[in-house]
């Protein structure tokens, strides 16, 4: 009925589950070449992290359907948010491979940017018990921003203190070298989320 195109073997796992240095859509040529030679739909997983890239691959005829793996682990509402024009709210996958490391070590799946992954049954909703009480969070790294986000959702009035001129902590610093732009996308997303919540 369809062909789902990926690439690689266990010996070349980085071409299947790309680390942070691989750009979005880097293997689009593979699905494109197959699509040119078959009459059934082609599905492709192309290390897609943004709705913009997914749409580009469809518009430019590289595939008929988009396959998302880790992007939906990072944000299970990826497709819904994209459809509703809420791209800035999508928590991006940073290709850190933590999820794969967990699975390959026969542990429960986890995600470095989505702490609810694997714990949805325990944390199916947030109690709205803040009652506008003020909470101070010291440090605007990813942990501080995530704590601020969750507490704001729960109804607390959150004040976040950060001594540097930017948020993100070590992740921000890690985003500066070449090929590490996915880390900056995470910091930007987290900052957007907490500012939207009034932190």
TAZICOR-V491305 format. One record per residue. N is the residue number from 1. RES is the residue in three letters. OMEGA is omega as a letter, one per 40 degrees, with the letter a starting at -180 (* if undefined). NEAR is the number of other ideal C-beta (glycine too) atoms within 10 Angstrom. D_LAST is the distance of its C-alpha to the last C-alpha in whole Angstrom. Layout:
BEGIN
N,RES,OMEGA,NEAR,D_LAST  N,RES,OMEGA,NEAR,D_LAST
END
This chain:
BEGIN
1,UNK,a,4,49  2,UNK,i,12,46  3,UNK,i,15,46  4,UNK,a,13,43  5,UNK,i,21,43  6,UNK,i,16,41  7,UNK,i,14,43  8,UNK,i,13,44  9,UNK,i,8,45  10,UNK,a,6,44  11,UNK,i,6,46  12,UNK,a,9,44  13,UNK,a,14,40  14,UNK,i,11,38  15,UNK,i,16,40  16,UNK,a,16,38  17,UNK,a,19,35  18,UNK,i,20,34  19,UNK,a,15,32  20,UNK,a,16,29  21,UNK,a,13,32  22,UNK,a,16,34  23,UNK,i,14,32  24,UNK,i,20,32  25,UNK,a,20,35  26,UNK,a,14,37  27,UNK,a,21,40  28,UNK,a,20,40  29,UNK,a,11,43  30,UNK,i,18,45  31,UNK,a,27,43  32,UNK,a,18,45  33,UNK,i,12,48  34,UNK,i,16,48  35,UNK,i,19,47  36,UNK,a,9,50  37,UNK,i,7,53  38,UNK,a,10,52  39,UNK,i,5,52  40,UNK,a,10,49  41,UNK,i,13,46  42,UNK,i,22,44  43,UNK,a,15,41  44,UNK,i,27,39  45,UNK,a,21,36  46,UNK,i,28,35  47,UNK,a,22,32  48,UNK,a,24,30  49,UNK,a,23,26  50,UNK,i,18,26  51,UNK,a,20,27  52,UNK,i,12,28  53,UNK,i,18,30  54,UNK,a,24,32  55,UNK,i,13,33  56,UNK,a,16,34  57,UNK,i,22,36  58,UNK,a,14,37  59,UNK,a,8,38  60,UNK,i,11,40  61,UNK,i,12,42  62,UNK,a,23,41  63,UNK,i,26,41  64,UNK,i,16,41  65,UNK,i,14,38  66,UNK,i,19,35  67,UNK,i,17,35  68,UNK,i,19,31  69,UNK,a,16,31  70,UNK,i,22,28  71,UNK,i,26,26  72,UNK,i,15,26  73,UNK,i,22,26  74,UNK,i,25,22  75,UNK,a,22,21  76,UNK,i,16,24  77,UNK,a,14,23  78,UNK,a,24,23  79,UNK,a,16,26  80,UNK,i,12,25  81,UNK,i,17,22  82,UNK,a,19,24  83,UNK,a,10,27  84,UNK,i,10,24  85,UNK,a,9,23  86,UNK,a,12,20  87,UNK,a,13,20  88,UNK,a,11,17  89,UNK,a,17,16  90,UNK,i,21,18  91,UNK,a,22,18  92,UNK,i,21,21  93,UNK,a,28,23  94,UNK,i,26,24  95,UNK,a,23,28  96,UNK,i,18,27  97,UNK,i,17,30  98,UNK,a,17,29  99,UNK,a,22,29  100,UNK,i,18,33  101,UNK,i,12,33  102,UNK,a,17,33  103,UNK,a,13,35  104,UNK,i,11,38  105,UNK,i,7,38  106,UNK,i,6,38  107,UNK,i,10,35  108,UNK,a,9,32  109,UNK,i,12,30  110,UNK,i,17,27  111,UNK,a,21,24  112,UNK,a,19,22  113,UNK,i,23,19  114,UNK,a,18,20  115,UNK,i,13,20  116,UNK,a,15,21  117,UNK,a,20,24  118,UNK,a,16,27  119,UNK,a,12,25  120,UNK,i,9,25  121,UNK,i,7,27  122,UNK,a,7,26  123,UNK,a,10,22  124,UNK,i,8,23  125,UNK,i,6,20  126,UNK,i,15,17  127,UNK,i,8,18  128,UNK,a,10,16  129,UNK,a,9,17  130,UNK,i,17,14  131,UNK,i,9,15  132,UNK,i,7,12  133,UNK,a,12,13  134,UNK,i,9,11  135,UNK,i,16,10  136,UNK,i,8,10  137,UNK,a,20,10  138,UNK,i,10,13  139,UNK,a,17,13  140,UNK,i,24,11  141,UNK,a,17,14  142,UNK,a,20,14  143,UNK,i,13,14  144,UNK,i,22,11  145,UNK,i,26,9  146,UNK,i,18,11  147,UNK,i,17,11  148,UNK,a,25,7  149,UNK,a,19,8  150,UNK,i,16,11  151,UNK,i,21,9  152,UNK,i,21,7  153,UNK,a,16,10  154,UNK,i,16,12  155,UNK,i,14,11  156,UNK,i,20,9  157,UNK,a,14,7  158,UNK,i,23,5  159,UNK,a,12,6  160,UNK,i,20,7  161,UNK,i,10,10  162,UNK,a,16,12  163,UNK,i,7,16  164,UNK,i,12,17  165,UNK,i,5,16  166,UNK,i,11,15  167,UNK,i,22,13  168,UNK,i,23,15  169,UNK,a,18,17  170,UNK,i,10,21  171,UNK,i,21,20  172,UNK,i,20,19  173,UNK,i,13,22  174,UNK,a,16,24  175,UNK,a,19,23  176,UNK,a,10,25  177,UNK,i,10,29  178,UNK,i,6,31  179,UNK,a,12,30  180,UNK,a,16,27  181,UNK,i,14,25  182,UNK,i,21,24  183,UNK,i,24,21  184,UNK,i,17,20  185,UNK,i,17,19  186,UNK,i,24,17  187,UNK,i,23,15  188,UNK,i,16,15  189,UNK,a,19,14  190,UNK,i,24,11  191,UNK,i,17,9  192,UNK,a,12,10  193,UNK,a,19,9  194,UNK,i,22,5  195,UNK,i,11,5  196,UNK,i,12,8  197,UNK,i,14,6  198,UNK,i,8,4  199,UNK,*,22,0
END
